[in-house]
């Protein structure tokens, strides 16, 4: 059974940093497109950052220059380094794994990130 387990969320002051991790129990992890989504109360889930099997990255405009997504295929893990956090970054962050040209699409349980003084 495929599992994505997120960790690293918490409470941080504005301007602070957090590093989220997502450990995936999938075969052929290196072939998956990995993404971090977030959902704030009363808002739709949005894609924050993604990284392809070739390590090409993309970001939503609101986090460019502040967040960095990376992957370690040897550890089946994807990371989201979040710097210069703002209160509007407060949300539940979800890890996603998609295998291109297949129906394989998996979600983690989510981790809460709260940015507040």
N, C-alpha and C positions, 0 to 999 in steps of 0.2 A: 504494500500500500504506500502510495506516495505521500510524503509529509513535507511541508515547508514550515520551519520553526523560526519565528522572528525573535530577536532579543535586542536589548540596548535602549529601549524607550525609557522615558522618565520625565521628571520635572526639571526644567532648566530656565535660568534667567535670560531675558533678552540679551542678544549678543553672544550668548554661550554656544557650546558645541555638543553634539551627540553623534555617536556612531552606531547605526543600526546594522545588525547582521541577520542573515537568513540562511539557515542550513537546510539543504534540500536532499531528500532521500530518493533521488531519481537516478535511473541508469542514463548514461550518456549525457550527463549534466552539461558538458561543454557545448552540446548542440542546441541547448535551450536559449531562447531570448528571455532574459530576466528583467523584471521591472519592479519598481516601487510605486505604489499608488497611495493616495491618502484620502480620507473622508472626514470632513469636519461636520459638526452637528448642523443639520438642516441643509447640508450641501451634498451635491453629487460626488461620487468617487472620481478622482482625477489621477491621470498618470503623471507622476512627478519626474521619473527618470527611468531610462531603460538602457540595457547593454546587450548587444548581439553576441552571437557565438564568436565573431571576429573581433569582439571588444570595441565595436563602434558604439558611441554613447549619444544619447539625446536627453534634453531636459525641457521641462516647461519653463516659460520665460521668467516666471516669478522666482525661480531658484537658481537660475544661471549665475555662475560666479560664486555661489555660496555652497552648493551641494555637489558632491562628487560620487558617482556610482562606480564600483569596481567589482571584479570577480576573481576568485581563486578556484580554478577548476580542479586542482589537486585536493581541495577541501570541500568541494561541492557547495561553496558558499558565495553569496553576493553581499556586498556592503553598500551602505549609504552614509557617507561622511557629510554631516550637516554642520556648517559653520555660520556664524553671524545670524543666529536664529532670531526670528521675529514672532510676536504673538500670533500673527496670522498663519504661522506654520503649525499651530496647534491642531492636531487631528489624530485619528487612528491611522497608522501606516501599515500597509499590507504588502507582502511580497507576492509576486506572481511569476510563474514559470510557463512559458509557451514553447511548444515544439512546432516549428514552421512546417506547413503542409501536412499537419496532422490535427486530430481533435484534442490532443493533449494540452490541457490548460488547467493549472493548479494554483490554489490560493493558500496563503498562510492564515493564521487565526487573527493576526493584527497585533500591533503594539502601540500603546498610547504615548504620544509625545505632547507635552504641555509646556508652552513657553509663557512664563509669567513671572512678574516680580513680586 
